[in-house]
Amino acid sequence: MRILITNIVVLNGGDGAILFGMLKALRRAFGENCEFVVFASEPATAARMYPEIQFRQTIGLAATHAPAKRYIGRIVRTGRSVLYLAAAWFRANRLGFMVRLLLPKETARDMETYARADLVVSSGGTYLNEDWGMVSQICDYRITLLLRRPLAFFTQTLGPFTHPESQANIRTIFNQACCILLRDERSRENLREIGVEDAKICLAADAAFALADPQVLEQAKHRTFPTNRPLRVAISVRRWPHFKRTSTVEGMDRYIRTMATVTDWLVNTLRAEVTFLSTCQGIPEYEDDSEIACRVVERLAKDTAARVRVVRDFVRFDSLLKRLPEFDLVLATRMHMAILSLIAGTPAIPFALEFKTKELFAKLGLAEWVIDVEEFDVEPVKKLVGRFIEAMPSFRNKLFAGVERERASAMAAGVCLKGLSHPTPGLKAR
């Protein structure tokens, strides 16, 4: 059986964890002998990071690639997408020679891979929202459906959709999908509001939770904060361009200033050992969170900065899972830094950029420990961290019992997808 995983950006370590969690859950559901082909952005870089995976360029990205200039780019993007959609229609109607005439050789080969897939699964994650843009994904889904392939969505956080064009596109595509897996109830409401049928929707945990080891989680319930050495704290930071109440410049200045003051407090008042570490760093083709970490450390006094470590190299998600147990606490701006910390057995305090983080920690019964980046300031953060450290012994068992439930839910997602999609091996587009 051949399963395609599409629309993933594994240069983000969180998406790397999602990918391998998906592979684990899908193999559990469909069998170990499944063949997987992963269509991603920057496939050459992705293959260098994860040489064990077969990567190809996402067709939707190729179909919508255009110059950065606004008007020329729009014309080129429209023309290219029409060409690719026409090629998909020709392939589905036994006119495969037209694909080879219309598309470059490599892309024509990729479209044939799509056409011969038993199931196409759009990767789990958060990329279907209007802030980020959805042009390439929409085009990719249209190509898949024109090729008459079963289209499924792995655990998503998506929406809200406020623009009529977005609403129409998402409604049409999702109502033709065979299975829709969502990470949270709010995403389901976002789909219901625009008229997506509810019967094919299931809620399941983020795919990365499938990577958790039950034995590690059981041991984490009984860990305690150290009394014979300094507290070890890891901090993940990132750039955020989507502040709602202020400009990006003002929002990031407040964020960096707050992180610097909190770091100083951790080092000089709590006597903690602080390391800046993230799922996204050390890859020139992607965001480098360590650059933001360096800007935070630059605001510290020299003697304090000398006692703070910034990890600048790329660290694969599986290497992070081995390193995170060295820490007692993680302050996580990226949601998957929080998830990886939890499945490694280390408590995490999330700084929420999007509603997905609030939804996750509400499911874990820990909504009170989330702070919204829009409300980010020194005193609220210090107060939250201090209360968390003091209260952790009282809810540690509850926290990791919740992580275990998420692990079971993530593993069941593949079974849910199989039950709704009913892909038939050997069913090919004509």
C-alpha positions as CSV (number, residue, x, y, z in Angstrom):
1,M,0.0,0.0,0.0
2,R,1.4,3.5,-0.9
3,I,0.5,6.4,1.3
4,L,1.5,10.0,0.4
5,I,2.1,12.5,3.2
6,T,1.9,16.0,1.8
7,N,2.2,19.7,2.9
8,I,4.9,19.3,5.6
9,V,7.8,21.5,6.5
10,V,10.2,19.3,8.3
11,L,12.8,22.1,8.6
12,N,10.7,22.9,11.7
13,G,11.6,20.3,14.3
14,G,8.1,20.2,15.6
15,D,6.9,19.1,12.1
16,G,9.7,16.5,12.1
17,A,8.1,15.1,15.3
18,I,4.7,15.2,13.7
19,L,6.0,13.3,10.6
20,F,7.5,10.5,12.6
21,G,4.5,10.3,14.9
22,M,2.3,10.1,11.9
23,L,4.4,7.3,10.4
24,K,4.2,5.4,13.7
25,A,0.4,5.7,14.0
26,L,-0.2,5.0,10.3
27,R,2.0,1.9,10.4
28,R,0.1,0.7,13.4
29,A,-3.2,1.1,11.5
30,F,-2.2,0.0,7.9
31,G,0.7,-2.4,8.5
32,E,4.4,-2.2,8.6
33,N,4.8,-2.9,4.9
34,C,3.3,0.4,3.8
35,E,5.3,2.5,1.4
36,F,5.5,6.2,2.4
37,V,6.4,9.1,0.1
38,V,6.7,12.5,1.8
39,F,6.0,15.6,-0.2
40,A,7.6,18.6,1.6
41,S,9.0,22.1,1.1
42,E,12.8,22.2,0.7
43,P,13.1,18.4,0.0
44,A,16.8,18.4,-0.5
45,T,17.4,20.0,2.9
46,A,14.8,17.8,4.5
47,A,16.6,14.7,3.1
48,R,19.9,15.9,4.5
49,M,18.2,16.2,8.0
50,Y,16.2,13.0,7.7
51,P,18.1,10.7,5.3
52,E,15.9,7.7,6.2
53,I,12.9,9.4,4.5
54,Q,12.0,9.6,0.8
55,F,11.2,13.3,0.2
56,R,9.8,15.0,-2.9
57,Q,8.7,18.6,-3.6
58,T,5.1,19.3,-2.7
59,I,3.3,19.7,-6.0
60,G,1.1,22.6,-4.7
61,L,4.3,24.6,-4.0
62,A,5.6,23.9,-7.5
63,A,2.3,24.9,-9.0
64,T,2.1,28.2,-7.2
65,H,5.7,29.2,-7.3
66,A,6.0,32.8,-8.6
67,P,8.1,36.0,-8.5
68,A,7.8,38.0,-5.3
69,K,6.6,41.1,-7.3
70,R,2.9,41.5,-6.4
71,Y,1.0,41.8,-9.7
72,I,3.4,39.8,-11.9
73,G,3.6,37.2,-9.2
74,R,-0.2,36.9,-9.1
75,I,-0.4,36.5,-12.9
76,V,2.3,33.9,-12.9
77,R,0.9,32.0,-10.0
78,T,-2.6,31.8,-11.5
79,G,-1.2,30.6,-14.9
80,R,1.0,27.9,-13.3
81,S,-1.8,26.6,-11.1
82,V,-4.2,26.4,-14.0
83,L,-1.5,24.5,-16.0
84,Y,-1.0,22.0,-13.1
85,L,-4.7,21.5,-12.6
86,A,-5.2,20.9,-16.3
87,A,-2.4,18.3,-16.1
88,A,-4.2,16.5,-13.2
89,W,-7.5,16.4,-15.2
90,F,-5.7,15.0,-18.2
91,R,-4.0,12.3,-16.1
92,A,-7.4,11.3,-14.5
93,N,-9.0,11.0,-17.9
94,R,-6.4,8.6,-19.5
95,L,-4.5,11.4,-21.2
96,G,-1.2,11.0,-19.3
97,F,0.9,12.0,-22.3
98,M,-0.5,15.5,-21.8
99,V,1.1,15.6,-18.3
100,R,4.5,15.0,-19.9
101,L,3.9,17.8,-22.4
102,L,2.7,20.3,-19.8
103,L,5.0,19.7,-16.9
104,P,8.7,19.4,-16.3
105,K,9.9,15.8,-16.2
106,E,10.4,15.6,-12.4
107,T,7.1,17.2,-11.7
108,A,5.3,14.9,-14.2
109,R,6.8,12.0,-12.3
110,D,5.6,13.3,-9.0
111,M,2.1,13.8,-10.4
112,E,2.2,10.1,-11.5
113,T,3.1,9.2,-7.9
114,Y,0.0,11.1,-6.7
115,A,-2.1,9.4,-9.3
116,R,-1.0,5.9,-8.1
117,A,-1.3,6.6,-4.4
118,D,-3.8,4.5,-2.3
119,L,-4.2,7.4,0.1
120,V,-3.0,11.0,0.3
121,V,-2.7,12.4,3.8
122,S,-2.2,16.1,4.4
123,S,0.2,16.4,7.3
124,G,-0.9,17.3,10.8
125,G,0.0,20.7,12.1
126,T,-1.1,24.4,11.9
127,Y,-0.9,25.8,8.4
128,L,-4.5,26.2,7.3
129,N,-5.3,29.6,8.5
130,E,-5.5,33.0,6.9
131,D,-2.5,34.5,8.7
132,W,-0.1,32.1,7.0
133,G,-1.7,31.9,3.5
134,M,-3.1,28.7,2.0
135,V,-2.6,29.1,-1.7
136,S,-0.2,26.2,-2.3
137,Q,-2.2,23.9,0.0
138,I,-5.5,24.6,-1.7
139,C,-3.9,23.9,-5.1
140,D,-2.4,20.7,-3.8
141,Y,-5.8,19.5,-2.6
142,R,-7.4,20.3,-5.9
143,I,-4.8,18.3,-7.8
144,T,-5.4,15.4,-5.4
145,L,-9.1,15.4,-5.9
146,L,-8.9,15.9,-9.7
147,L,-6.7,12.7,-9.7
148,R,-9.6,11.0,-7.8
149,R,-7.3,10.0,-4.9
150,P,-8.7,9.6,-1.3
151,L,-7.7,12.7,0.6
152,A,-7.4,12.7,4.4
153,F,-6.3,15.3,6.9
154,F,-4.2,14.3,9.8
155,T,-4.6,16.0,13.2
156,Q,-5.0,19.7,12.4
157,T,-5.5,23.0,14.1
158,L,-7.1,25.3,11.6
159,G,-9.1,28.5,11.1
160,P,-10.9,30.6,11.8
161,F,-11.9,31.4,8.2
162,T,-13.3,34.9,7.7
163,H,-12.8,35.6,4.0
164,P,-15.5,34.3,1.7
165,E,-12.9,32.9,-0.8
166,S,-11.2,31.0,2.0
167,Q,-14.5,29.7,3.3
168,A,-15.6,28.5,-0.1
169,N,-12.3,26.8,-0.8
170,I,-12.1,25.0,2.5
171,R,-15.8,24.0,2.5
172,T,-15.5,22.5,-1.0
173,I,-12.3,20.6,-0.4
174,F,-13.1,19.3,3.1
175,N,-16.5,18.1,2.1
176,Q,-14.8,16.0,-0.5
177,A,-12.2,14.6,1.9
178,C,-12.6,11.1,3.2
179,C,-11.4,11.8,6.8
180,I,-10.7,14.9,8.8
181,L,-8.7,14.6,12.1
182,L,-8.6,17.7,14.3
183,R,-6.6,18.4,17.4
184,D,-9.2,20.5,19.2
185,E,-12.8,21.4,19.5
186,R,-12.3,25.0,18.4
187,S,-11.0,23.8,15.0
188,R,-14.2,21.6,14.6
189,E,-16.3,24.7,15.3
190,N,-14.3,26.7,12.8
191,L,-15.2,24.0,10.1
192,R,-18.9,23.7,11.2
193,E,-19.3,27.5,10.9
194,I,-18.5,27.4,7.2
195,G,-20.6,24.3,6.4
196,V,-18.2,21.4,6.5
197,E,-19.9,18.1,7.2
198,D,-19.4,16.8,10.7
199,A,-19.6,13.1,10.0
200,K,-16.1,12.8,8.8
201,I,-14.5,14.8,11.6
202,C,-12.7,13.1,14.5
203,L,-10.7,14.7,17.4
204,A,-7.3,13.2,18.2
205,A,-4.1,14.3,19.8
206,D,-1.2,15.9,18.0
207,A,0.8,13.2,16.1
208,A,4.0,14.0,18.0
209,F,2.5,12.5,21.2
210,A,2.7,9.1,19.5
211,L,6.5,9.2,20.1
212,A,6.0,9.1,23.9
213,D,7.3,6.1,25.8
214,P,4.8,5.0,28.5
215,Q,7.6,4.0,30.8
216,V,9.2,7.4,30.6
217,L,5.8,9.0,31.4
218,E,5.3,6.7,34.4
219,Q,8.7,7.6,35.8
220,A,8.0,11.3,35.2
221,K,5.1,11.2,37.6
222,H,7.6,10.5,40.4
223,R,10.4,12.9,39.6
224,T,11.0,15.9,41.9
225,F,12.7,19.2,41.5
226,P,16.4,19.0,42.7
227,T,17.5,20.0,46.2
228,N,21.2,19.2,45.8
229,R,21.9,21.2,42.6
230,P,20.7,24.2,40.7
231,L,17.4,24.1,38.8
232,R,18.0,23.5,35.1
233,V,15.7,25.4,32.8
234,A,15.5,25.3,29.1
235,I,13.9,28.2,27.2
236,S,12.6,28.2,23.7
237,V,11.9,31.6,22.0
238,R,10.9,32.7,18.5
239,R,10.0,35.6,16.3
240,W,6.3,36.3,16.1
241,P,4.9,38.5,13.3
242,H,1.2,38.2,14.2
243,F,0.5,40.3,17.3
244,K,-3.1,41.4,17.5
245,R,-2.9,44.4,19.8
246,T,0.4,45.9,18.7
247,S,2.9,46.1,15.9
248,T,5.5,43.3,15.3
249,V,8.3,45.6,16.3
250,E,6.6,46.7,19.6
251,G,5.4,43.2,20.4
252,M,8.8,41.6,19.8
253,D,10.6,44.3,21.8
254,R,8.3,43.7,24.8
255,Y,8.7,39.9,24.3
256,I,12.5,40.1,24.2
257,R,12.6,42.5,27.1
258,T,10.4,40.3,29.2
259,M,12.4,37.1,28.4
260,A,15.6,38.9,29.3
261,T,14.3,40.1,32.7
262,V,12.8,36.7,33.5
263,T,16.2,35.0,32.5
264,D,18.0,37.4,34.9
265,W,15.5,36.5,37.6
266,L,16.0,32.8,37.0
267,V,19.8,33.0,37.1
268,N,20.3,35.5,39.9
269,T,17.3,35.0,42.2
270,L,16.4,31.3,41.7
271,R,20.1,30.4,41.0
272,A,19.0,28.4,38.0
273,E,21.1,27.1,35.1
274,V,19.5,28.5,31.9
275,T,19.9,27.1,28.3
276,F,18.2,28.5,25.3
277,L,17.2,25.6,23.0
278,S,14.5,25.3,20.3
279,T,13.0,23.0,17.8
280,C,13.9,25.5,15.0
281,Q,17.5,26.6,14.8
282,G,20.7,26.0,12.8
283,I,18.9,25.6,9.4
284,P,19.7,28.6,7.1
285,E,16.6,27.8,5.0
286,Y,14.3,28.2,7.9
287,E,13.7,30.4,11.0
288,D,16.5,30.4,13.5
289,D,15.2,30.8,17.0
290,S,18.7,31.0,18.4
291,E,19.0,34.5,16.8
292,I,16.2,35.7,19.0
293,A,17.8,33.9,22.0
294,C,21.0,35.9,21.3
295,R,19.0,39.1,21.3
296,V,17.6,38.2,24.7
297,V,21.1,37.4,26.1
298,E,22.5,40.7,24.7
299,R,20.2,42.5,27.1
300,L,21.6,40.8,30.2
301,A,24.5,42.1,32.3
302,K,27.8,40.6,31.2
303,D,28.3,38.5,34.3
304,T,24.7,37.1,33.9
305,A,25.1,36.5,30.2
306,A,28.3,34.5,30.8
307,R,26.3,32.0,32.8
308,V,23.6,31.5,30.2
309,R,24.0,29.0,27.3
310,V,22.6,29.4,23.8
311,V,22.5,26.3,21.6
312,R,22.8,27.5,18.0
313,D,23.2,24.2,16.1
314,F,20.3,22.2,14.6
315,V,19.0,19.5,17.0
316,R,16.8,16.8,15.5
317,F,13.6,16.2,17.5
318,D,14.8,12.7,18.5
319,S,18.0,14.2,19.8
320,L,15.9,16.7,21.7
321,L,14.0,13.9,23.3
322,K,17.3,12.6,24.7
323,R,18.4,16.0,25.9
324,L,15.3,17.3,27.5
325,P,15.3,14.9,30.5
326,E,18.5,16.8,31.6
327,F,16.2,19.8,32.4
328,D,13.8,20.2,35.3
329,L,11.6,22.8,33.6
330,V,11.0,24.1,30.1
331,L,9.6,27.5,29.2
332,A,8.3,27.0,25.7
333,T,7.2,29.6,23.2
334,R,6.9,27.0,20.4
335,M,4.1,24.5,21.2
336,H,6.1,21.5,20.0
337,M,8.9,22.4,22.3
338,A,6.4,22.0,25.1
339,I,5.1,18.7,23.6
340,L,8.5,17.2,23.2
341,S,9.4,18.3,26.8
342,L,6.3,16.6,28.1
343,I,6.8,13.3,26.3
344,A,10.4,13.4,27.5
345,G,9.1,13.6,31.1
346,T,10.0,17.3,31.7
347,P,7.3,19.8,32.8
348,A,6.7,22.7,30.5
349,I,5.1,26.1,30.9
350,P,3.7,27.3,27.5
351,F,3.7,30.8,26.2
352,A,0.7,30.7,23.8
353,L,1.0,32.4,20.4
354,E,-2.1,30.7,19.0
355,F,-5.2,29.1,20.3
356,K,-3.8,25.6,19.7
357,T,-1.6,25.8,22.8
358,K,-4.5,26.9,25.0
359,E,-6.6,24.1,23.6
360,L,-3.9,21.5,24.3
361,F,-3.2,22.5,27.9
362,A,-6.9,22.7,28.6
363,K,-7.2,19.1,27.5
364,L,-4.4,18.3,29.9
365,G,-6.4,20.0,32.6
366,L,-3.7,22.7,33.0
367,A,-5.3,25.8,31.3
368,E,-4.3,28.0,34.3
369,W,-0.7,27.5,33.5
370,V,-0.8,29.1,30.0
371,I,0.1,32.7,29.4
372,D,-0.9,34.4,26.2
373,V,1.9,36.3,24.4
374,E,-0.5,39.2,24.0
375,E,-0.4,39.6,27.8
376,F,3.3,38.9,28.0
377,D,5.1,41.0,30.6
378,V,7.7,40.6,33.3
379,E,5.6,40.3,36.4
380,P,2.9,38.0,35.1
381,V,5.5,35.6,33.7
382,K,7.6,35.6,36.9
383,K,4.5,35.1,39.0
384,L,3.4,32.2,36.8
385,V,6.8,30.5,36.8
386,G,7.1,30.9,40.6
387,R,3.7,29.4,41.2
388,F,4.3,26.6,38.8
389,I,7.5,25.5,40.5
390,E,5.8,25.7,43.9
391,A,2.7,23.8,42.8
392,M,4.3,21.2,40.5
393,P,4.5,18.4,43.2
394,S,0.7,18.6,43.6
395,F,-0.2,18.1,40.0
396,R,2.8,16.3,38.4
397,N,0.9,13.0,38.4
398,K,-2.1,14.6,36.8
399,L,0.1,16.2,34.1
400,F,1.8,13.1,32.9
401,A,-1.4,11.0,33.2
402,G,-2.8,13.5,30.7
403,V,0.2,13.2,28.5
404,E,-0.3,9.4,28.5
405,R,-3.9,9.9,27.3
406,E,-2.7,12.1,24.5
407,R,-0.2,9.4,23.5
408,A,-3.0,6.8,23.3
409,S,-5.1,9.3,21.3
410,A,-2.3,10.0,18.9
411,M,-1.8,6.3,18.3
412,A,-5.5,5.7,17.7
413,A,-5.6,8.5,15.1
414,G,-4.3,6.2,12.4
415,V,-7.0,3.6,13.2
416,C,-9.7,6.3,13.1
417,L,-8.4,7.5,9.7
418,K,-8.4,3.9,8.3
419,G,-12.0,3.4,9.5
420,L,-13.2,6.6,7.7
421,S,-11.1,6.5,4.6
422,H,-11.4,2.8,3.6
423,P,-8.5,3.1,1.1
424,T,-8.3,0.2,-1.3
425,P,-4.8,-0.9,-2.2
426,G,-4.4,-1.2,-5.9
427,L,-7.2,1.3,-6.7
428,K,-5.6,3.5,-9.4
429,A,-6.7,6.6,-11.2
430,R,-7.6,5.6,-14.8
